[in-house]
Protein backbone atom coordinates (compact mmCIF):
# COMPACT_ATOMS: atom_id res chain seq x y z
CA UNK A 1 0.00 0.00 0.00
CA UNK A 2 2.49 2.63 -1.10
CA UNK A 3 1.64 6.05 -2.44
CA UNK A 4 4.52 6.32 -4.89
CA UNK A 5 2.57 7.88 -7.71
CA UNK A 6 4.70 10.95 -8.23
CA UNK A 7 7.92 11.07 -6.30
CA UNK A 8 8.96 10.83 -2.70
CA UNK A 9 6.99 9.25 0.10
CA UNK A 10 7.46 10.31 3.70
CA UNK A 11 6.41 8.48 6.85
CA UNK A 12 4.92 10.49 9.69
CA UNK A 13 4.75 9.00 13.21
CA UNK A 14 2.86 10.46 16.16
CA UNK A 15 5.36 10.47 19.04
CA UNK A 16 3.60 12.76 21.51
CA UNK A 17 -0.05 13.18 22.41
CA UNK A 18 -1.94 16.26 21.25
CA UNK A 19 -3.75 16.51 24.60
CA UNK A 20 -3.14 19.92 26.11
CA UNK A 21 -2.45 21.58 22.77
CA UNK A 22 -4.75 23.84 20.78
CA UNK A 23 -7.71 22.54 18.84
CA UNK A 24 -6.01 23.65 15.64
CA UNK A 25 -3.02 21.43 16.35
CA UNK A 26 -5.29 18.50 17.26
CA UNK A 27 -7.14 18.96 13.98
CA UNK A 28 -3.86 19.06 12.05
CA UNK A 29 -2.73 15.78 13.62
CA UNK A 30 -6.08 14.23 12.72
CA UNK A 31 -5.88 15.61 9.16
CA UNK A 32 -2.52 13.88 8.77
CA UNK A 33 -4.35 10.63 9.48
CA UNK A 34 -2.86 10.08 12.90
CA UNK A 35 -5.15 8.75 15.60
CA UNK A 36 -3.01 6.75 18.02
CA UNK A 37 0.31 7.33 19.70
CA UNK A 38 3.02 5.51 17.77
CA UNK A 39 0.92 5.23 14.61
CA UNK A 40 2.77 5.75 11.33
CA UNK A 41 1.19 6.93 8.08
CA UNK A 42 2.62 7.49 4.61
CA UNK A 43 2.07 10.64 2.57
CA UNK A 44 3.40 12.00 -0.69
CA UNK A 45 6.02 14.65 -0.07
CA UNK A 46 4.09 17.79 -1.03
CA UNK A 47 4.30 21.38 0.22
CA UNK A 48 0.86 21.00 1.83
CA UNK A 49 1.89 17.97 3.88
CA UNK A 50 5.22 19.60 4.79
CA UNK A 51 3.36 22.68 6.06
CA UNK A 52 1.11 20.53 8.23
CA UNK A 53 4.13 18.70 9.62
CA UNK A 54 5.85 22.02 10.41
CA UNK A 55 2.84 23.13 12.46
CA UNK A 56 2.96 20.01 14.66
CA UNK A 57 6.67 19.21 14.42
CA UNK A 58 6.89 18.91 18.23
CA UNK A 59 4.36 16.06 18.14
CA UNK A 60 5.49 14.04 15.13
CA UNK A 61 8.60 12.41 13.71
CA UNK A 62 9.29 12.27 9.98
CA UNK A 63 11.35 9.73 8.03
CA UNK A 64 11.86 9.72 4.28
Steps between C-alpha positions, in 0.01 A plus 500: 500500500749763390415842366788527255305656218713807448822512693604476860303342780547606860395317815351701784483351852311646795750501788324729747135542590311808384319525835561841651569666166270726301204370306670611180799278571273207591315546172828510307613172657165345410520638144836327461317175571649445842271367770714300742832558668771318307290472184685552172342618175643556153445815296633636174762765562307814404521859625156462661603197705833663591314808627275285717802317639672832579199611705512188720871420476522470881247215491613298199811337358569486127706246305551499125 
